[in-house]
Amino acid sequence: MAARLVVSITPADVGARVTTRRRVPEGFRDAVGVLESWDDGLLTVRKHDGTLVEIPQDTLLAARVVPPRQR
């Protein structure tokens, strides 16, 4: 049985912690962090180490809100 990939985040989730999977030329990339913005089809996710990842919306394969990081 194969897993279904679903994008279940929206611009309304800005400020929430999310996990994402996207297509890149080399294959796939994942990013987990706080959804900082979603403007004009470009998402920005701030990872735990503070780096920002820009994700074009049309490359998203899967994404969902996840619980806050445990300390």
mmCIF file of the C-alpha atoms, coordinates in Angstrom:
data_MODEL
# 
_entry.id   MODEL 
# 
loop_
_atom_site.group_PDB 
_atom_site.id 
_atom_site.type_symbol 
_atom_site.label_atom_id 
_atom_site.label_alt_id 
_atom_site.label_comp_id 
_atom_site.label_asym_id 
_atom_site.label_entity_id 
_atom_site.label_seq_id 
_atom_site.pdbx_PDB_ins_code 
_atom_site.Cartn_x 
_atom_site.Cartn_y 
_atom_site.Cartn_z 
_atom_site.occupancy 
_atom_site.B_iso_or_equiv 
_atom_site.pdbx_formal_charge 
_atom_site.auth_seq_id 
_atom_site.auth_comp_id 
_atom_site.auth_asym_id 
_atom_site.auth_atom_id 
_atom_site.pdbx_PDB_model_num 
ATOM 1  C CA . MET A 1 1  ? 0.000  0.000  0.000  1.00 0.00 ? 1  MET A CA 1 
ATOM 2  C CA . ALA A 1 2  ? 1.480  3.352  -1.047 1.00 0.00 ? 2  ALA A CA 1 
ATOM 3  C CA . ALA A 1 3  ? 1.224  6.486  1.050  1.00 0.00 ? 3  ALA A CA 1 
ATOM 4  C CA . ARG A 1 4  ? -0.806 9.392  -0.316 1.00 0.00 ? 4  ARG A CA 1 
ATOM 5  C CA . LEU A 1 5  ? 0.920  12.734 -0.445 1.00 0.00 ? 5  LEU A CA 1 
ATOM 6  C CA . VAL A 1 6  ? -1.369 15.558 0.673  1.00 0.00 ? 6  VAL A CA 1 
ATOM 7  C CA . VAL A 1 7  ? -0.782 19.290 1.038  1.00 0.00 ? 7  VAL A CA 1 
ATOM 8  C CA . SER A 1 8  ? -3.012 20.278 3.949  1.00 0.00 ? 8  SER A CA 1 
ATOM 9  C CA . ILE A 1 9  ? -1.571 23.706 4.807  1.00 0.00 ? 9  ILE A CA 1 
ATOM 10 C CA . THR A 1 10 ? -2.848 27.075 3.614  1.00 0.00 ? 10 THR A CA 1 
ATOM 11 C CA . PRO A 1 11 ? -1.768 30.699 4.009  1.00 0.00 ? 11 PRO A CA 1 
ATOM 12 C CA . ALA A 1 12 ? -3.939 30.716 7.161  1.00 0.00 ? 12 ALA A CA 1 
ATOM 13 C CA . ASP A 1 13 ? -1.277 28.483 8.780  1.00 0.00 ? 13 ASP A CA 1 
ATOM 14 C CA . VAL A 1 14 ? 1.383  31.221 8.809  1.00 0.00 ? 14 VAL A CA 1 
ATOM 15 C CA . GLY A 1 15 ? 2.912  31.129 12.295 1.00 0.00 ? 15 GLY A CA 1 
ATOM 16 C CA . ALA A 1 16 ? 2.366  27.389 12.740 1.00 0.00 ? 16 ALA A CA 1 
ATOM 17 C CA . ARG A 1 17 ? 5.051  24.708 12.725 1.00 0.00 ? 17 ARG A CA 1 
ATOM 18 C CA . VAL A 1 18 ? 4.866  22.681 9.518  1.00 0.00 ? 18 VAL A CA 1 
ATOM 19 C CA . THR A 1 19 ? 6.583  19.850 7.734  1.00 0.00 ? 19 THR A CA 1 
ATOM 20 C CA . THR A 1 20 ? 6.962  19.998 3.960  1.00 0.00 ? 20 THR A CA 1 
ATOM 21 C CA . ARG A 1 21 ? 8.193  17.798 1.123  1.00 0.00 ? 21 ARG A CA 1 
ATOM 22 C CA . ARG A 1 22 ? 8.949  19.343 -2.249 1.00 0.00 ? 22 ARG A CA 1 
ATOM 23 C CA . ARG A 1 23 ? 10.385 18.411 -5.628 1.00 0.00 ? 23 ARG A CA 1 
ATOM 24 C CA . VAL A 1 24 ? 13.880 19.643 -6.477 1.00 0.00 ? 24 VAL A CA 1 
ATOM 25 C CA . PRO A 1 25 ? 16.043 18.762 -9.506 1.00 0.00 ? 25 PRO A CA 1 
ATOM 26 C CA . GLU A 1 26 ? 17.956 16.189 -7.416 1.00 0.00 ? 26 GLU A CA 1 
ATOM 27 C CA . GLY A 1 27 ? 14.773 14.498 -6.155 1.00 0.00 ? 27 GLY A CA 1 
ATOM 28 C CA . PHE A 1 28 ? 12.993 15.577 -2.966 1.00 0.00 ? 28 PHE A CA 1 
ATOM 29 C CA . ARG A 1 29 ? 13.736 17.887 -0.021 1.00 0.00 ? 29 ARG A CA 1 
ATOM 30 C CA . ASP A 1 30 ? 12.037 18.144 3.343  1.00 0.00 ? 30 ASP A CA 1 
ATOM 31 C CA . ALA A 1 31 ? 11.816 21.163 5.606  1.00 0.00 ? 31 ALA A CA 1 
ATOM 32 C CA . VAL A 1 32 ? 10.371 21.363 9.117  1.00 0.00 ? 32 VAL A CA 1 
ATOM 33 C CA . GLY A 1 33 ? 9.915  24.688 10.847 1.00 0.00 ? 33 GLY A CA 1 
ATOM 34 C CA . VAL A 1 34 ? 7.665  27.683 11.340 1.00 0.00 ? 34 VAL A CA 1 
ATOM 35 C CA . LEU A 1 35 ? 5.773  28.879 8.291  1.00 0.00 ? 35 LEU A CA 1 
ATOM 36 C CA . GLU A 1 36 ? 6.904  32.513 8.261  1.00 0.00 ? 36 GLU A CA 1 
ATOM 37 C CA . SER A 1 37 ? 5.073  33.679 5.139  1.00 0.00 ? 37 SER A CA 1 
ATOM 38 C CA . TRP A 1 38 ? 3.114  32.584 2.086  1.00 0.00 ? 38 TRP A CA 1 
ATOM 39 C CA . ASP A 1 39 ? 3.024  35.321 -0.543 1.00 0.00 ? 39 ASP A CA 1 
ATOM 40 C CA . ASP A 1 40 ? 2.421  35.110 -4.293 1.00 0.00 ? 40 ASP A CA 1 
ATOM 41 C CA . GLY A 1 41 ? 2.976  31.349 -4.389 1.00 0.00 ? 41 GLY A CA 1 
ATOM 42 C CA . LEU A 1 42 ? 6.195  31.379 -2.329 1.00 0.00 ? 42 LEU A CA 1 
ATOM 43 C CA . LEU A 1 43 ? 6.346  29.859 1.158  1.00 0.00 ? 43 LEU A CA 1 
ATOM 44 C CA . THR A 1 44 ? 9.077  30.718 3.643  1.00 0.00 ? 44 THR A CA 1 
ATOM 45 C CA . VAL A 1 45 ? 9.844  28.251 6.437  1.00 0.00 ? 45 VAL A CA 1 
ATOM 46 C CA . ARG A 1 46 ? 12.226 29.090 9.321  1.00 0.00 ? 46 ARG A CA 1 
ATOM 47 C CA . LYS A 1 47 ? 14.026 25.940 10.429 1.00 0.00 ? 47 LYS A CA 1 
ATOM 48 C CA . HIS A 1 48 ? 15.128 25.234 14.018 1.00 0.00 ? 48 HIS A CA 1 
ATOM 49 C CA . ASP A 1 49 ? 18.660 26.470 13.266 1.00 0.00 ? 49 ASP A CA 1 
ATOM 50 C CA . GLY A 1 50 ? 17.256 29.808 12.088 1.00 0.00 ? 50 GLY A CA 1 
ATOM 51 C CA . THR A 1 51 ? 17.817 29.302 8.381  1.00 0.00 ? 51 THR A CA 1 
ATOM 52 C CA . LEU A 1 52 ? 15.061 30.300 5.992  1.00 0.00 ? 52 LEU A CA 1 
ATOM 53 C CA . VAL A 1 53 ? 13.887 27.957 3.260  1.00 0.00 ? 53 VAL A CA 1 
ATOM 54 C CA . GLU A 1 54 ? 11.962 29.393 0.314  1.00 0.00 ? 54 GLU A CA 1 
ATOM 55 C CA . ILE A 1 55 ? 9.568  26.922 -1.277 1.00 0.00 ? 55 ILE A CA 1 
ATOM 56 C CA . PRO A 1 56 ? 7.671  27.642 -4.485 1.00 0.00 ? 56 PRO A CA 1 
ATOM 57 C CA . GLN A 1 57 ? 4.106  26.485 -3.891 1.00 0.00 ? 57 GLN A CA 1 
ATOM 58 C CA . ASP A 1 58 ? 4.003  24.544 -7.157 1.00 0.00 ? 58 ASP A CA 1 
ATOM 59 C CA . THR A 1 59 ? 6.852  22.268 -5.972 1.00 0.00 ? 59 THR A CA 1 
ATOM 60 C CA . LEU A 1 60 ? 5.012  21.084 -2.830 1.00 0.00 ? 60 LEU A CA 1 
ATOM 61 C CA . LEU A 1 61 ? 4.178  17.401 -2.778 1.00 0.00 ? 61 LEU A CA 1 
ATOM 62 C CA . ALA A 1 62 ? 3.111  17.106 0.864  1.00 0.00 ? 62 ALA A CA 1 
ATOM 63 C CA . ALA A 1 63 ? 2.742  19.451 3.817  1.00 0.00 ? 63 ALA A CA 1 
ATOM 64 C CA . ARG A 1 64 ? 0.944  19.524 7.137  1.00 0.00 ? 64 ARG A CA 1 
ATOM 65 C CA . VAL A 1 65 ? 0.871  21.334 10.473 1.00 0.00 ? 65 VAL A CA 1 
ATOM 66 C CA . VAL A 1 66 ? 2.807  19.519 13.218 1.00 0.00 ? 66 VAL A CA 1 
ATOM 67 C CA . PRO A 1 67 ? 2.957  20.032 16.997 1.00 0.00 ? 67 PRO A CA 1 
ATOM 68 C CA . PRO A 1 68 ? 5.403  22.561 18.467 1.00 0.00 ? 68 PRO A CA 1 
ATOM 69 C CA . ARG A 1 69 ? 8.963  21.331 18.917 1.00 0.00 ? 69 ARG A CA 1 
ATOM 70 C CA . GLN A 1 70 ? 9.651  19.719 22.298 1.00 0.00 ? 70 GLN A CA 1 
ATOM 71 C CA . ARG A 1 71 ? 12.558 21.214 24.222 1.00 0.00 ? 71 ARG A CA 1 
# 
